[in-house]
Amino acid sequence: MERTGVIIVAGGSGTRCGGTLPKQFALLGGMPVLARTINVCAEALPGAEIVVVLPERYTAFWTDFAARFDVAKHHTATGGAERFDSVRRGIEALRSDPELIAVQDGVRPLASVGMIRRVAADAAHYGAAIPVIAAVDSLREVEADAEGRITASHIVDRRRFRSVQTPQIFRAELLRKAYDRPYRADFTDDASVVEAAGGSIHLSEGERSNLKITTPEDFILAEALLAAREETAEAEKERTR
């Protein structure tokens, strides 16, 4: 397996989930969401250097909080004003010289080991790979006025669209070059930054269970998915005894 660095971006304020702490620190099945994200990346990519990018006001908190749980080895970096700035600081914080760099949302704790390894293999082959899933709902494109009020809409063919997930994984030199540029408002993810620098993006198969936890409802679904996984794993252990 290629030498890999992992940047986990955990800079959100978590306001949509309520509570006094950002959602990446909330407990999911008795363990912080961020800890689960770190651990699955460590399991999928053995030996990878993991950098967790956090808001400055939470770096000391996380160091103390993480010590209470079984969390894979990692170190932290301080984030910036935009996600773009946080990823750039994560790249700069890598101490090793990886061949691949994976960028993962801190609040995607349910990505599977198999999916992460699949995206990494595709990135090694194509240079840049991102997990995606097909749209299942009907989609409409809207037009809006200067105040943001919708003035018109029309149906679009959902077969032409994919929802984008993380981890997004790239050849290290490609990602470093892409982030050596000023921020633009249309940089919505790492793939958009790489594409703007002339890179092409391979689409890998994602997973519907690879939730980005954003709302209280997402936590309810994540708890159910986690419980189902643990029940399946326990049943498999019993079967093989």
Salt bridges, closest charged atoms under 4 A:
GLU2 OE1 - ARG171 NH1 3.28
GLU49 OE2 - HIS75 NE2 2.70
ASP64 OD2 - ARG68 NH2 2.96
GLU99 OE1 - ARG3 NH1 3.64
ASP105 OD1 - ARG83 NH2 3.53
ASP105 OD2 - ARG108 NE 2.95
ASP122 OD2 - HIS202 NE2 3.54
GLU141 OE1 - HIS154 NE2 3.17
ASP145 OD2 - ARG149 NE 3.13
GLU147 OE1 - ARG149 NH2 3.36
ASP157 OD2 - ARG159 NH2 3.03
ASP186 OD2 - ARG184 NH2 2.90
ASP190 OD2 - ARG83 NH1 3.15
GLU236 OE2 - ARG239 NH2 2.66
GLU238 OE2 - ARG241 NH1 2.54
